[in-house]
């Protein structure tokens, strides 16, 4: 049965919370490939207003967009520009669009590294290697900070000169004078201190960006009400 957009949003939030919990338990993000893959598929379904592929392990693609595009989704937790994203060249003819995402484990947010047609993505791919795969180097996907223009804001709090927005996918965006601040965590830490919010959770680990942002929106809202 197809998921509604609200169900996709809820599932994405739950998956991100579980991912964060695993990190707090000390599990390396690179060991959470299945979970990160699911997060990527849900996020891709959200931003394309689409649906997950009907069949499990559907060959070639993971999501079908609202335009009917077959989308292959690749998700990584590797930071920096080292590493690569591998593809099976034998199934690329079954794909219309390729989306490559990265889970930023410091900000606990999802970054879109590539969202383009298969034809354009293939121009970035290497020749077939000894494993029979082609790949795109992460160094080719360096781009300006993530864009959130197409994702709705569901909660907002203002503490001049900063505006804190929580998007429907759980991402926290901080702005000042109309400009997005990236990274936002230093600002959120300063605001947390200002509003007497602790920086550590019950396990003694620092709150991440999503957690700090959500708490600040709630606390600032209470102060202003």
Short mmCIF file of the C-alpha atoms (twelve columns), coordinates in Angstrom:
data_MODEL
# 
_entry.id   MODEL 
# 
loop_
_atom_site.group_PDB 
_atom_site.id 
_atom_site.type_symbol 
_atom_site.label_atom_id 
_atom_site.label_alt_id 
_atom_site.label_comp_id 
_atom_site.label_asym_id 
_atom_site.label_seq_id 
_atom_site.Cartn_x 
_atom_site.Cartn_y 
_atom_site.Cartn_z 
_atom_site.pdbx_PDB_model_num 
ATOM 1   C CA . UNK A 1   0.000  0.000  0.000   1 
ATOM 2   C CA . UNK A 2   1.339  3.435  -0.954  1 
ATOM 3   C CA . UNK A 3   2.401  5.749  1.860   1 
ATOM 4   C CA . UNK A 4   0.886  9.196  2.187   1 
ATOM 5   C CA . UNK A 5   3.217  12.178 2.376   1 
ATOM 6   C CA . UNK A 6   2.401  12.502 6.079   1 
ATOM 7   C CA . UNK A 7   3.323  8.849  6.660   1 
ATOM 8   C CA . UNK A 8   6.576  9.377  4.767   1 
ATOM 9   C CA . UNK A 9   7.394  12.395 6.946   1 
ATOM 10  C CA . UNK A 10  6.592  10.465 10.126  1 
ATOM 11  C CA . UNK A 11  8.620  7.442  9.013   1 
ATOM 12  C CA . UNK A 12  11.562 9.684  8.104   1 
ATOM 13  C CA . UNK A 13  11.483 11.336 11.518  1 
ATOM 14  C CA . UNK A 14  11.377 7.958  13.269  1 
ATOM 15  C CA . UNK A 15  14.250 6.607  11.157  1 
ATOM 16  C CA . UNK A 16  16.387 9.687  11.845  1 
ATOM 17  C CA . UNK A 17  15.693 9.356  15.580  1 
ATOM 18  C CA . UNK A 18  16.738 5.706  15.497  1 
ATOM 19  C CA . UNK A 19  19.879 6.592  13.519  1 
ATOM 20  C CA . UNK A 20  20.765 9.240  16.100  1 
ATOM 21  C CA . UNK A 21  20.164 6.758  18.927  1 
ATOM 22  C CA . UNK A 22  22.536 4.254  17.327  1 
ATOM 23  C CA . UNK A 23  25.199 6.955  17.070  1 
ATOM 24  C CA . UNK A 24  24.731 7.816  20.744  1 
ATOM 25  C CA . UNK A 25  25.333 4.137  21.531  1 
ATOM 26  C CA . UNK A 26  28.668 4.390  19.763  1 
ATOM 27  C CA . UNK A 27  27.810 2.616  16.516  1 
ATOM 28  C CA . UNK A 28  29.884 4.054  13.622  1 
ATOM 29  C CA . UNK A 29  27.631 5.670  10.980  1 
ATOM 30  C CA . UNK A 30  29.289 3.587  8.271   1 
ATOM 31  C CA . UNK A 31  27.908 0.466  10.009  1 
ATOM 32  C CA . UNK A 32  24.335 1.734  9.658   1 
ATOM 33  C CA . UNK A 33  24.095 1.298  5.899   1 
ATOM 34  C CA . UNK A 34  20.665 -0.339 5.880   1 
ATOM 35  C CA . UNK A 35  19.172 2.372  8.093   1 
ATOM 36  C CA . UNK A 36  20.864 5.210  6.215   1 
ATOM 37  C CA . UNK A 37  19.643 3.698  2.956   1 
ATOM 38  C CA . UNK A 38  16.073 3.667  4.245   1 
ATOM 39  C CA . UNK A 39  16.416 7.273  5.403   1 
ATOM 40  C CA . UNK A 40  17.621 8.264  1.946   1 
ATOM 41  C CA . UNK A 41  14.742 6.519  0.196   1 
ATOM 42  C CA . UNK A 42  12.171 8.179  2.450   1 
ATOM 43  C CA . UNK A 43  13.785 11.592 1.958   1 
ATOM 44  C CA . UNK A 44  13.874 11.132 -1.814  1 
ATOM 45  C CA . UNK A 45  10.206 10.130 -1.805  1 
ATOM 46  C CA . UNK A 46  9.458  13.281 0.186   1 
ATOM 47  C CA . UNK A 47  11.311 15.760 -2.021  1 
ATOM 48  C CA . UNK A 48  9.990  14.207 -5.249  1 
ATOM 49  C CA . UNK A 49  6.449  13.921 -3.857  1 
ATOM 50  C CA . UNK A 50  6.773  10.287 -4.890  1 
ATOM 51  C CA . UNK A 51  6.456  6.746  -3.584  1 
ATOM 52  C CA . UNK A 52  8.797  3.963  -2.582  1 
ATOM 53  C CA . UNK A 53  9.346  1.266  -5.215  1 
ATOM 54  C CA . UNK A 54  6.632  -1.385 -4.931  1 
ATOM 55  C CA . UNK A 55  8.897  -4.430 -5.038  1 
ATOM 56  C CA . UNK A 56  11.546 -5.168 -2.400  1 
ATOM 57  C CA . UNK A 57  15.035 -4.852 -3.915  1 
ATOM 58  C CA . UNK A 58  13.540 -3.417 -7.092  1 
ATOM 59  C CA . UNK A 59  16.255 -3.581 -9.732  1 
ATOM 60  C CA . UNK A 60  17.799 -0.229 -10.516 1 
ATOM 61  C CA . UNK A 61  15.532 2.201  -8.715  1 
ATOM 62  C CA . UNK A 62  14.154 2.846  -5.227  1 
ATOM 63  C CA . UNK A 63  11.555 5.601  -5.643  1 
ATOM 64  C CA . UNK A 64  9.033  6.647  -8.287  1 
ATOM 65  C CA . UNK A 65  8.498  10.419 -8.383  1 
ATOM 66  C CA . UNK A 66  5.169  12.160 -8.894  1 
ATOM 67  C CA . UNK A 67  6.264  12.681 -12.517 1 
ATOM 68  C CA . UNK A 68  6.738  8.940  -12.974 1 
ATOM 69  C CA . UNK A 69  10.540 9.121  -12.934 1 
ATOM 70  C CA . UNK A 70  12.317 6.013  -11.667 1 
ATOM 71  C CA . UNK A 71  14.802 7.295  -9.091  1 
ATOM 72  C CA . UNK A 72  17.939 5.530  -7.868  1 
ATOM 73  C CA . UNK A 73  18.811 6.760  -4.374  1 
ATOM 74  C CA . UNK A 74  22.278 6.470  -2.850  1 
ATOM 75  C CA . UNK A 75  22.926 7.582  0.726   1 
ATOM 76  C CA . UNK A 76  26.250 7.968  2.503   1 
ATOM 77  C CA . UNK A 77  27.437 9.132  5.907   1 
ATOM 78  C CA . UNK A 78  30.967 9.821  4.654   1 
ATOM 79  C CA . UNK A 79  32.005 13.413 5.258   1 
ATOM 80  C CA . UNK A 80  34.562 15.356 3.265   1 
ATOM 81  C CA . UNK A 81  35.437 14.734 -0.363  1 
ATOM 82  C CA . UNK A 82  37.120 11.329 -0.125  1 
ATOM 83  C CA . UNK A 83  35.259 8.190  -1.133  1 
ATOM 84  C CA . UNK A 84  32.899 7.374  -3.967  1 
ATOM 85  C CA . UNK A 85  29.366 6.206  -4.710  1 
ATOM 86  C CA . UNK A 86  29.107 2.987  -6.727  1 
ATOM 87  C CA . UNK A 87  26.477 1.976  -9.286  1 
ATOM 88  C CA . UNK A 88  25.669 -1.159 -11.234 1 
ATOM 89  C CA . UNK A 89  25.992 -0.133 -14.902 1 
ATOM 90  C CA . UNK A 90  23.715 -3.008 -15.950 1 
ATOM 91  C CA . UNK A 91  20.669 -1.421 -14.286 1 
ATOM 92  C CA . UNK A 92  21.199 2.241  -15.180 1 
ATOM 93  C CA . UNK A 93  18.924 1.848  -18.194 1 
ATOM 94  C CA . UNK A 94  16.073 1.257  -15.726 1 
ATOM 95  C CA . UNK A 95  16.690 4.597  -13.991 1 
ATOM 96  C CA . UNK A 96  15.548 8.082  -15.036 1 
ATOM 97  C CA . UNK A 97  17.010 10.114 -12.177 1 
ATOM 98  C CA . UNK A 98  19.805 9.701  -9.627  1 
ATOM 99  C CA . UNK A 99  19.741 11.280 -6.177  1 
ATOM 100 C CA . UNK A 100 22.804 11.099 -3.924  1 
ATOM 101 C CA . UNK A 101 22.310 12.110 -0.300  1 
ATOM 102 C CA . UNK A 102 24.604 12.494 2.678   1 
ATOM 103 C CA . UNK A 103 23.604 12.251 6.337   1 
ATOM 104 C CA . UNK A 104 25.566 14.937 8.145   1 
ATOM 105 C CA . UNK A 105 26.057 13.249 11.517  1 
ATOM 106 C CA . UNK A 106 27.222 16.458 13.212  1 
ATOM 107 C CA . UNK A 107 24.168 18.468 12.201  1 
ATOM 108 C CA . UNK A 108 21.938 15.343 11.985  1 
ATOM 109 C CA . UNK A 109 20.597 16.672 8.719   1 
ATOM 110 C CA . UNK A 110 20.332 15.332 5.200   1 
ATOM 111 C CA . UNK A 111 22.313 17.005 2.427   1 
ATOM 112 C CA . UNK A 112 21.518 16.607 -1.250  1 
ATOM 113 C CA . UNK A 113 24.788 16.094 -3.135  1 
ATOM 114 C CA . UNK A 114 23.231 15.269 -6.506  1 
ATOM 115 C CA . UNK A 115 19.715 15.350 -7.934  1 
ATOM 116 C CA . UNK A 116 19.921 15.005 -11.695 1 
ATOM 117 C CA . UNK A 117 18.950 12.903 -14.670 1 
ATOM 118 C CA . UNK A 118 20.756 9.624  -15.217 1 
ATOM 119 C CA . UNK A 119 22.158 11.007 -18.462 1 
ATOM 120 C CA . UNK A 120 23.824 13.920 -16.676 1 
ATOM 121 C CA . UNK A 121 24.940 11.780 -13.731 1 
ATOM 122 C CA . UNK A 122 26.671 9.343  -16.078 1 
ATOM 123 C CA . UNK A 123 28.955 12.159 -17.206 1 
ATOM 124 C CA . UNK A 124 30.395 12.160 -13.674 1 
ATOM 125 C CA . UNK A 125 30.904 8.398  -13.511 1 
ATOM 126 C CA . UNK A 126 34.199 6.578  -13.815 1 
ATOM 127 C CA . UNK A 127 34.901 3.733  -16.224 1 
ATOM 128 C CA . UNK A 128 33.854 0.240  -15.149 1 
ATOM 129 C CA . UNK A 129 36.240 -1.058 -12.467 1 
ATOM 130 C CA . UNK A 130 37.453 -4.588 -11.689 1 
ATOM 131 C CA . UNK A 131 34.273 -5.248 -9.692  1 
ATOM 132 C CA . UNK A 132 32.105 -4.407 -12.674 1 
ATOM 133 C CA . UNK A 133 30.878 -1.162 -11.098 1 
ATOM 134 C CA . UNK A 134 30.985 2.479  -12.095 1 
ATOM 135 C CA . UNK A 135 31.234 5.235  -9.512  1 
ATOM 136 C CA . UNK A 136 31.017 8.957  -8.829  1 
ATOM 137 C CA . UNK A 137 33.751 10.457 -6.644  1 
ATOM 138 C CA . UNK A 138 32.428 12.538 -3.756  1 
ATOM 139 C CA . UNK A 139 34.992 15.178 -4.718  1 
ATOM 140 C CA . UNK A 140 32.892 15.829 -7.841  1 
ATOM 141 C CA . UNK A 141 29.792 16.496 -5.769  1 
ATOM 142 C CA . UNK A 142 31.070 19.394 -3.683  1 
ATOM 143 C CA . UNK A 143 28.434 22.088 -3.813  1 
ATOM 144 C CA . UNK A 144 27.109 25.054 -1.892  1 
ATOM 145 C CA . UNK A 145 25.241 24.308 1.344   1 
ATOM 146 C CA . UNK A 146 22.017 22.354 1.056   1 
ATOM 147 C CA . UNK A 147 18.915 24.093 -0.213  1 
ATOM 148 C CA . UNK A 148 15.589 23.725 1.587   1 
ATOM 149 C CA . UNK A 149 13.392 25.992 -0.504  1 
ATOM 150 C CA . UNK A 150 11.016 23.206 -1.504  1 
ATOM 151 C CA . UNK A 151 10.469 21.845 2.021   1 
ATOM 152 C CA . UNK A 152 7.752  23.404 4.162   1 
ATOM 153 C CA . UNK A 153 8.462  25.132 7.480   1 
ATOM 154 C CA . UNK A 154 6.292  23.716 10.277  1 
ATOM 155 C CA . UNK A 155 7.645  25.581 13.333  1 
ATOM 156 C CA . UNK A 156 9.433  28.901 13.814  1 
ATOM 157 C CA . UNK A 157 10.966 30.810 16.700  1 
ATOM 158 C CA . UNK A 158 12.677 34.197 16.673  1 
ATOM 159 C CA . UNK A 159 15.401 35.435 18.995  1 
ATOM 160 C CA . UNK A 160 16.811 38.511 17.287  1 
ATOM 161 C CA . UNK A 161 18.718 38.528 15.052  1 
ATOM 162 C CA . UNK A 162 18.134 34.802 14.549  1 
ATOM 163 C CA . UNK A 163 15.170 32.913 13.136  1 
ATOM 164 C CA . UNK A 164 15.024 29.173 13.821  1 
ATOM 165 C CA . UNK A 165 12.917 27.120 11.419  1 
ATOM 166 C CA . UNK A 166 12.008 23.452 11.739  1 
ATOM 167 C CA . UNK A 167 11.179 21.912 8.358   1 
ATOM 168 C CA . UNK A 168 8.664  19.125 7.857   1 
ATOM 169 C CA . UNK A 169 11.502 16.605 7.471   1 
ATOM 170 C CA . UNK A 170 12.903 17.584 10.890  1 
ATOM 171 C CA . UNK A 171 15.796 19.671 9.580   1 
ATOM 172 C CA . UNK A 172 16.673 22.788 11.570  1 
ATOM 173 C CA . UNK A 173 17.565 25.919 9.583   1 
ATOM 174 C CA . UNK A 174 18.888 29.057 11.276  1 
ATOM 175 C CA . UNK A 175 18.778 32.407 9.492   1 
ATOM 176 C CA . UNK A 176 20.051 35.894 10.283  1 
ATOM 177 C CA . UNK A 177 19.100 38.895 8.149   1 
ATOM 178 C CA . UNK A 178 17.649 36.545 5.536   1 
ATOM 179 C CA . UNK A 179 20.856 34.512 5.175   1 
ATOM 180 C CA . UNK A 180 21.124 30.843 6.142   1 
ATOM 181 C CA . UNK A 181 23.814 30.206 8.758   1 
ATOM 182 C CA . UNK A 182 25.834 27.064 8.108   1 
ATOM 183 C CA . UNK A 183 26.909 25.393 10.296  1 
ATOM 184 C CA . UNK A 184 24.121 26.404 12.635  1 
ATOM 185 C CA . UNK A 185 25.140 24.450 15.722  1 
ATOM 186 C CA . UNK A 186 27.432 27.152 17.235  1 
ATOM 187 C CA . UNK A 187 24.554 29.650 17.123  1 
ATOM 188 C CA . UNK A 188 22.166 27.111 18.630  1 
ATOM 189 C CA . UNK A 189 24.625 26.409 21.451  1 
ATOM 190 C CA . UNK A 190 24.877 30.124 22.263  1 
ATOM 191 C CA . UNK A 191 21.088 30.474 22.242  1 
ATOM 192 C CA . UNK A 192 20.722 27.386 24.427  1 
ATOM 193 C CA . UNK A 193 23.015 28.973 27.026  1 
ATOM 194 C CA . UNK A 194 21.027 32.222 26.792  1 
ATOM 195 C CA . UNK A 195 17.775 30.375 27.533  1 
ATOM 196 C CA . UNK A 196 19.309 28.109 30.197  1 
ATOM 197 C CA . UNK A 197 19.038 24.932 28.133  1 
ATOM 198 C CA . UNK A 198 21.603 22.249 28.914  1 
ATOM 199 C CA . UNK A 199 23.928 21.187 26.114  1 
ATOM 200 C CA . UNK A 200 24.171 17.522 27.172  1 
ATOM 201 C CA . UNK A 201 21.573 14.762 27.171  1 
ATOM 202 C CA . UNK A 202 20.969 12.274 30.003  1 
ATOM 203 C CA . UNK A 203 23.834 10.106 28.730  1 
ATOM 204 C CA . UNK A 204 26.282 12.991 28.916  1 
ATOM 205 C CA . UNK A 205 26.469 13.382 25.131  1 
ATOM 206 C CA . UNK A 206 26.006 16.742 23.371  1 
ATOM 207 C CA . UNK A 207 22.606 17.415 21.840  1 
ATOM 208 C CA . UNK A 208 22.722 17.511 18.047  1 
ATOM 209 C CA . UNK A 209 21.407 20.296 15.844  1 
ATOM 210 C CA . UNK A 210 17.916 18.830 15.475  1 
ATOM 211 C CA . UNK A 211 17.532 18.354 19.222  1 
ATOM 212 C CA . UNK A 212 18.859 21.796 20.150  1 
ATOM 213 C CA . UNK A 213 16.724 23.464 17.506  1 
ATOM 214 C CA . UNK A 214 13.533 21.691 18.597  1 
ATOM 215 C CA . UNK A 215 14.108 22.539 22.263  1 
ATOM 216 C CA . UNK A 216 14.869 26.170 21.464  1 
ATOM 217 C CA . UNK A 217 11.736 26.567 19.354  1 
ATOM 218 C CA . UNK A 218 9.669  25.227 22.246  1 
ATOM 219 C CA . UNK A 219 11.384 27.296 24.948  1 
ATOM 220 C CA . UNK A 220 11.403 30.535 22.938  1 
ATOM 221 C CA . UNK A 221 7.741  29.996 22.110  1 
ATOM 222 C CA . UNK A 222 6.932  29.632 25.821  1 
ATOM 223 C CA . UNK A 223 8.854  32.829 26.619  1 
ATOM 224 C CA . UNK A 224 6.928  34.768 23.982  1 
ATOM 225 C CA . UNK A 225 3.472  33.419 24.865  1 
# 
